[in-house]
């Protein structure tokens, strides 16, 4: 939702943006790295949004080496008076001297009712876009920044760099997780992207029928943005539902 909020800045440009970079995680002075591939797709006519990330890395702890890999997919689509959201993650790890572990797979799928029609969502987002102002510039691109406080004293900041046509060229992120009685865990990345204007390939919004998706732990409700969410994110959420207080979610049987 955050990236969709910022991508709606300037022009509502349907696009696909793909890039590769390195994620740094630092806890107590030790830097661990993951290679990340990211694909973002947004169709502002259909109001489809998709994000896919792949990450791989190796971490050494004394004489033990841990190899990890993960694939994460998020798809949001609007249609038939509802918003459908799917989050799927599959992760694998391999530890020196230990037998291979089975992959860990999780999938959440839910639906928010009382959704506006795609044309109305687009009009609302376009109205919001006119009020957005860049907070920084880099390499000729405007940077749009959002800060979010996370319960427990943690923080998250993301900056998206876009050109005058509304195409996304770079994502920078910093998340600081507060751990009681331990050093904070800081995760950062700065990933350049290659955008392509136009309606994305439908494959970016595909949901594999083999995924065994369940309702979220909130009790068959899609989580609404928390009260601490940036005002811009809450405004975008309201663009999707007829009335915020009526936005209820129901489980989808898969």
GIPEPE-V289216 format. One record per pair of residues at least 12 apart in sequence whose ideal C-beta (glycine too) atoms are under 8 Angstrom apart, sorted by the first residue. I is the first residue (numbers start at 1). J is the second residue. If there is no record, write none. Layout:
I/J
I/J
This chain:
1/225
1/233
1/236
1/237
2/146
2/148
2/158
2/230
2/233
3/40
3/51
3/158
3/160
3/171
4/42
4/49
4/76
4/236
5/128
5/146
5/230
5/232
5/233
5/235
5/236
6/132
6/144
6/146
6/158
6/160
6/162
6/232
7/40
7/42
7/160
7/162
7/166
7/168
8/44
8/125
8/126
8/128
8/129
8/132
8/236
9/129
9/132
9/142
9/144
9/160
9/162
9/166
10/129
10/132
10/142
10/162
10/164
10/165
10/166
11/129
11/165
11/166
12/44
12/122
12/125
12/126
12/129
12/166
13/44
13/165
13/166
13/167
13/197
14/42
14/43
14/44
14/45
14/197
14/198
14/199
14/200
15/40
15/41
15/42
15/166
15/167
15/168
15/195
15/196
15/197
15/198
15/200
16/39
16/40
16/41
16/195
16/196
16/198
16/200
16/201
16/204
17/39
17/40
17/41
17/167
17/168
17/169
17/193
17/194
17/195
17/196
18/37
18/38
18/39
18/40
18/193
18/194
19/37
19/38
19/170
19/171
19/191
19/192
19/193
19/194
20/35
20/36
20/37
20/38
20/191
21/35
21/36
21/38
21/189
21/190
21/191
21/192
22/34
22/35
22/36
22/189
23/35
23/36
23/55
23/57
23/187
23/188
23/189
24/187
24/188
24/189
25/185
25/186
25/187
26/185
26/186
26/187
26/188
27/179
27/182
27/183
27/184
27/185
27/186
28/182
28/183
29/183
32/57
32/59
33/57
34/55
34/56
34/57
34/68
35/55
35/56
35/57
36/53
36/54
36/55
36/189
36/191
37/53
37/54
37/55
38/51
38/52
38/53
38/54
38/171
38/191
38/193
39/51
39/52
39/53
39/204
40/168
40/193
41/200
41/201
41/204
41/205
42/200
43/199
43/200
43/205
44/122
44/125
45/118
45/122
45/199
46/77
46/78
46/79
46/118
46/199
47/77
47/78
47/118
47/121
47/122
47/240
48/75
48/76
48/77
48/78
48/200
48/204
48/205
49/74
49/75
49/76
49/77
49/205
50/73
50/74
50/75
50/76
50/200
50/204
50/205
51/72
51/73
51/74
51/75
52/71
52/72
52/73
52/74
52/204
53/70
53/71
53/72
54/69
54/70
54/71
54/72
55/68
55/69
55/70
56/68
56/69
57/69
63/96
64/95
64/96
64/97
65/95
65/96
66/93
66/94
66/95
66/96
67/93
67/94
67/95
68/91
68/92
68/93
68/94
69/91
69/92
69/93
70/89
70/90
70/91
70/92
71/89
71/90
71/91
72/87
72/88
72/89
73/86
73/87
73/88
73/89
74/86
74/87
74/88
75/205
75/206
75/207
77/205
78/115
78/116
78/117
78/118
78/121
78/240
79/118
81/113
81/114
81/115
82/111
82/112
82/113
82/114
82/115
83/111
83/112
83/115
83/222
83/240
83/241
84/109
84/110
84/111
84/252
85/108
85/109
85/110
85/111
85/112
85/222
86/107
86/108
86/109
86/207
86/211
86/213
87/107
87/108
87/109
88/105
88/106
88/107
88/108
88/207
88/208
88/211
88/213
89/105
89/106
89/107
90/103
90/104
90/105
90/106
91/103
91/104
91/105
92/104
105/211
105/212
107/211
107/212
107/213
107/214
108/213
108/214
108/215
108/216
109/207
109/213
109/214
109/215
109/252
109/254
110/215
110/216
110/220
110/221
110/222
110/249
110/250
110/251
110/252
111/222
111/249
111/250
111/251
111/252
112/222
112/240
112/241
112/247
112/248
112/249
113/246
113/247
113/248
113/249
113/250
114/241
114/242
114/243
114/246
114/247
114/248
115/240
115/241
115/242
116/239
116/240
116/241
116/242
121/239
121/240
124/238
124/239
125/236
125/239
128/232
128/235
128/236
128/239
132/144
132/232
135/159
136/159
138/161
138/170
139/161
139/169
139/170
140/163
141/161
141/162
141/163
141/169
141/170
142/161
142/162
142/163
142/164
143/159
143/160
143/161
143/172
144/159
144/160
144/161
144/162
145/157
145/158
145/159
146/158
146/159
146/230
146/232
146/233
147/230
148/228
148/229
148/230
148/233
149/228
150/177
150/228
151/228
152/178
153/178
154/175
154/176
154/177
154/178
155/175
155/176
156/173
156/174
156/175
156/176
157/173
157/174
157/175
158/171
158/172
158/173
159/171
159/172
159/173
165/197
167/195
167/197
168/193
168/195
169/192
169/193
169/195
170/190
170/191
170/192
170/193
171/189
171/190
171/191
171/193
172/188
172/189
172/190
172/191
173/187
173/188
173/189
173/190
174/186
174/187
174/188
175/187
175/188
209/254
211/254
212/254
213/252
213/254
215/251
215/252
216/249
218/249
220/249
220/250
220/251
221/248
221/249
221/250
222/249
224/237
224/244
224/247
225/237
